[in-house]
Amino acid sequence: MKCPFCGEDSTKVVDSRDISEGRTIRRRRECEKCSRRFTTYEELESLKIVVIKRDGRRQDYSREKLQLGLMKAFEKRPMAEEQIERILSEVEYELHAKHIKEVGSRDVGKMVMKKIKGIDEVAYLRFASVYKAFGSATSFQKEIQKMS
């Protein structure tokens, strides 16, 4: 593994632990040249799933795109990067387990919302506002009332 700070190829693993119920391995590494530490995650190979958008377009599943959505939802919230990684890993694990080649973007959104709801209500509402595309303040208020 290359050091992201100095580019050295020689790094050592300082600590390893399973996250996401054993579906991802988090490794703390230390560069043998500059002695700086960094974290890597080892997980299942990227999904080969096509996501069907609301308008019928098809796109390859993108972990990065989903991660950006989660990061926006949890912006300025007390949320650790490790928890976002766990959510992503759990969603991907569930998609793998279904043995499907195509999935609706709404289905992916539902999976993510279910996981966020138990973690942070503000992040849930932020994610839901994009996922559900509220047409008015009234529909947004109804979602808030459902949570109470």
ZANULO-678684 format. One line per 5 residues: number of its first residue (from 1); their letters; for each residue z, x, y of C-alpha. Coordinates in steps of 0.001 Angstrom, whole numbers, m for minus. Example, Ala and Ser with C-alpha at 12.3 -4.5 7.8 and 13.67 -1.06 7.14 Angstrom:
BEGIN
1> AS> 7800,12300,m4500 ~ 7140,13670,m1060
//
This chain:
BEGIN
1> MKCPF> 0,0,0 ~ m1017,1419,3370 ~ 1622,1685,6103 ~ 707,m701,8958 ~ 2277,1696,11469
6> CGEDS> 816,5124,10654 ~ m1815,4340,7993 ~ m238,6555,5334 ~ m1142,5590,1729 ~ 2187,6681,302
11> TKVVD> 4864,3977,507 ~ 7731,3072,m1774 ~ 9288,m269,m2674 ~ 12867,m470,m1384 ~ 13647,m4049,m2444
16> SRDIS> 11877,m6829,m4390 ~ 12859,m10433,m4758 ~ 11295,m13651,m5969 ~ 10784,m16448,m3481 ~ 9245,m19884,m3892
21> EGRTI> 10870,m20330,m7289 ~ 9251,m17183,m8678 ~ 5725,m17953,m7465 ~ 5794,m15227,m4801 ~ 7336,m11778,m4744
26> RRRRE> 8624,m10409,m1444 ~ 8721,m6626,m1287 ~ 10375,m4439,1354 ~ 8498,m1171,1581 ~ 9191,2120,3333
31> CEKCS> 6565,4593,4462 ~ 7211,8059,3046 ~ 5662,9670,6139 ~ 7086,7780,9158 ~ 10040,6091,7345
36> RRFTT> 9313,2699,8943 ~ 9834,m411,6837 ~ 7614,m3455,6401 ~ 7386,m6526,4185 ~ 4592,m7545,1813
41> YEELE> 4140,m10685,m262 ~ 2513,m10821,m3680 ~ 1244,m14192,m4865 ~ m1399,m15997,m6859 ~ m5012,m15249,m6078
46> SLKIV> m6520,m17323,m3285 ~ m7365,m20872,m4149 ~ m10980,m21693,m4927 ~ m10637,m25245,m3665 ~ m12832,m27163,m1263
51> VIKRD> m11068,m29308,1340 ~ m12791,m32552,2286 ~ m12247,m33242,5974 ~ m11816,m36722,7502 ~ m15439,m36786,8652
56> GRRQD> m16695,m35876,5169 ~ m17402,m32205,5868 ~ m16391,m29742,3187 ~ m14644,m26418,3867 ~ m13172,m23761,1635
61> YSREK> m9378,m23905,1522 ~ m7936,m21495,4082 ~ m4345,m20343,3781 ~ m4630,m18790,7234 ~ m5673,m22083,8823
66> LQLGL> m2748,m23929,7245 ~ m414,m21095,8220 ~ m1535,m21354,11864 ~ m819,m25079,11819 ~ 2660,m24450,10452
71> MKAFE> 3320,m21706,12984 ~ 2363,m24078,15810 ~ 4605,m26797,14382 ~ 7554,m24408,14140 ~ 6887,m22678,17467
76> KRPMA> 10152,m22020,19324 ~ 12089,m23526,16427 ~ 14744,m21674,14414 ~ 12377,m21129,11487 ~ 12025,m17908,9550
81> EEQIE> 8609,m16576,8600 ~ 9867,m16447,5018 ~ 10302,m20240,5005 ~ 6726,m20772,6251 ~ 5541,m18490,3442
86> RILSE> 7588,m20539,986 ~ 5999,m23795,2181 ~ 2513,m22289,1871 ~ 3240,m20937,m1605 ~ 4670,m24250,m2799
91> VEYEL> 1652,m26204,m1537 ~ m751,m23746,m3158 ~ 1206,m23815,m6406 ~ 1009,m27617,m6489 ~ m2733,m27506,m5813
96> HAKHI> m3211,m24948,m8622 ~ m1139,m27075,m10983 ~ m3429,m30076,m10406 ~ m6464,m28102,m11671 ~ m8747,m29601,m9044
101> KEVGS> m11793,m28194,m7292 ~ m11694,m30537,m4271 ~ m8870,m32063,m2281 ~ m8761,m34268,795 ~ m7327,m32793,3974
106> RDVGK> m5068,m35867,4140 ~ m3604,m35011,734 ~ m2859,m31448,1836 ~ m1308,m32799,5051 ~ 928,m35187,3093
111> MVMKK> 2127,m32354,870 ~ 2992,m30196,3879 ~ 4695,m33030,5771 ~ 6876,m33823,2780 ~ 8109,m30229,2739
116> IKGID> 8609,m29929,6506 ~ 10495,m33211,6865 ~ 13537,m31872,5038 ~ 13579,m28638,7022 ~ 13022,m29443,10710
121> EVAYL> 12433,m32872,12279 ~ 10836,m31512,15462 ~ 8361,m29405,13473 ~ 7680,m32442,11295 ~ 6787,m34551,14342
126> RFASV> 4577,m31798,15749 ~ 2706,m31430,12465 ~ 2508,m35212,12003 ~ 1071,m35668,15497 ~ m1940,m33561,14508
131> YKAFG> m2174,m34747,10906 ~ m1841,m38458,11680 ~ m3724,m38222,15008 ~ m1516,m40742,16798 ~ m3662,m42914,19046
136> SATSF> m867,m43961,21370 ~ 2705,m43304,22364 ~ 3677,m46482,20476 ~ 2427,m45143,17161 ~ 4293,m41891,17833
141> QKEIQ> 7490,m43841,18584 ~ 7103,m45771,15320 ~ 7005,m42478,13425 ~ 10189,m41359,15175 ~ 11883,m44668,14307
146> KMS> 10931,m44221,10643 ~ 12907,m41001,10637 ~ 16110,m42662,11884
//
